[in-house]
Amino acid sequence: MNRTFFAAAGAVITWFAVVIQFYLMMENRQIPVTEIMVRFFSYFTILTNILVAVFFTSHLLWSNSKLKNFFQQPGTVTAVTLYITMVGLVYQVMLRHIWHPQGLQKLVDELLHSVVPVIVILYWSLFVDKTKVHWKQIPSWLVYPSLYLMWVLIRGALSKFYPYYFIDVASIGYAKAIPNIILLILLFIFFSCLFVLLAKWIRSISH
């Protein structure tokens, strides 16, 4: 399978989903535009899909640039794959049953939470050099989700808006939100380890 074609398809699909989601939020807004924009970028789903879109786009547009070199490093690709995998898993397990979008919103929802994660996992499986995926990279992979959770808690304390019910301190309190956050961090660690183990297993069967 052609790597460039795969990256192009991933970029188009992901940018389309992100842009249309922004349009739908703006179209249906009942609060000021500035607040909608802040909330849009407060969703881990949106931030991570933008990260995926930039990753795929960098492969296509910025030849031999520092950005492309960064995003093509096996450790970086694995981190992006980890993040979007978590987007898909958390949605399927914790959010799908409480959210029933219709029409264009349903299409975008499936792209962001189901299609894009599968595309990225396939890209990782097909094109990433598994010999350069190591245990020592895991701490750096955890920086992004940790900073995100800190941002959500800080802004939530100021605005009372939390993007996900399971970390909504205003509704469920710290006594329930903190254990959920710890569980999320543990899940990130677990799947980080799983990707390293998968990389090692794929290396072993390819020789």
N, C-alpha and C positions, 0 to 999 in steps of 0.2 A: 504494500500500500504506500502511495506517495505521501511523504511527510508534509510537504508544502501544501498539497491539496487538503490534507487532513486539518492542518492548522488554519487554512483559509475558511474551511467549512465551520470550524469551531469558532473562529473570530466572528463570522457573519451571524451565526446563530446566537452567540452570547451577547454581542452588541445589540442585536435586534431585541432580545428579551429584556435587557436592561433599559434600553431607550423607551420601549413600549410600556414597561412597568412605570417608569417616571411619568410618561404621558398620562397613564391611567390615574396615578395618584394626584397629579395636578388637575386633571379633568373632574375628579370626584371630591376635590378638597372642600372642607368646611372650616378650615382654619387658615391663617395667613400663609402666603406663599413661602416666606422665609422659614416658617416652622415646618411646613411640608418638606422643604428641601433638607432641613436638618434631620427630620425623621427618616426621609428616604435613605440618607447616608448613615443612619443609625442601625440599619438591619445588616446582620452578618451575611445574610443571603446576598444582598445587593453589593456590599463591599467585596465579597469573595468572587462573585460573578464578574465584577469589574476587573478584579485582579486576574481572573482567567482570561477575560477579553484582552487585556493588555499583554498578557503572556503570549497568547496566540498571535496577536497583532505584531508584537516585537519580532516574532519569527519571520514575518512577511516583509516588514518595512525597513527595519533598521539594521541593515547588513553590517556586520563587524563592529557594531556600536557596543558601548559598555552595557547599555540596557539589554540588548539582545544576548550578549555574553552572559550576563547575570541570569536572565530568565531561562537560558538553555543549560545551565549547570544542573546535573542530575539531582543534587540536593534541593535546589530551588524548585524544580519541577515536581519532585516528590512532596515538598511542602504544599505547593499549590493543590496537588492532587489530594493530599490529606484534608485540606480545608474544605474543598468542594465536596469531598466524600462525606464529611461531617454535615455539611448543608443538606445533602440528600438524605442521610440517615435520620437526622433529628426531625426533618420535615415528615418523613414517612412514619416515624414512630410516635412523635409527640404533637404534630400539628395538623396532619391531613384530616384526622377525624373531627376537628373543630372548625375547619375552613372548607367551604364548598363554593368556590368561584364558578362563574358562568361565562360563556362566550369568550371574548378575547382575553379576559383576565384568566380564565382556565388554561388557555393555550400558553400564555406567558408563565403562569405558575408551574406548569409541567416542564417547560423549557428550563426555567431557573433551578428547579428542585430535582428534576429527574433526568432530562435529556443531557444537559450540560455536564452533570457529574459523570454520567456514563461515557460521554465523549472524552473527558479528561482522563478517566481511568483507563480507557482504551489507548489513549495517546501514551500514557505512562507505560502501559504494558508492552506496547509495540516499539517505542522509539527511545526510551531512556536507557542509558548505560547503567545497568544494575551494579556493576563493579564499583561504582562511585557513590553508592548509597550506604551510609555507615551509621552506627549507633551514636557516634559523637555529634552528629548533626541534629539529633532530636531536641536538645535544649533550645537551639536557635529556631526550630520550627514552632516552639510553644510561645514565642514572644508575641506574635500577631494575635492569637486568640486571647492571651492574657491581657494585652493592652486594650483589646476590644471590650472585654468584660469590665475592666477598670473604667473605661470611658462610659459605658452604659450605666454603671452604678453611680458614677459621679454626676453625669447629666441627669439621670433619673431622680437623684436626690434633689436637684435644683428645679427640674421641670415637671416631675411626677409622671413622665412618660417613659415607659419601658417597652421595647419592641416585642418582647416575648413574655407570655404569661408566667412561665416557670422561673423567670428572674424578676418578676414584677413586685418589687419590695412594697410598693404602695398598696398592692392588693393582698399579697400573701404574707408579707412581713419578712424580716431578715431571718427569722427562725426556720422558714421554709426555703427562702431564696438562696441562702448561703450553702446549705447542703446540695441544692441543685447545681450551683456554680461549681462546687467541688467535684460533683459527679461529672460535669461537663469537662473539667480539666483532666480528670482521670480517664475519660473517654478519649480525649486528644492524645494523652500519653499512650493509652492502649493501642490506638490505631497507628500512632507513630511507630511503635514497636512492631506492629503487624506489617507495615510497609517495609520495614528493614528486613524482617523475616521473609517476606515474599520476595524481596530483591535477592536475598541469599539463596532461596529455594530455586528461583528462576535461573540464577547463575549456575547452580549445581546441576540442573537438568539440561542446560544448554551446552555443557562440556562433554 
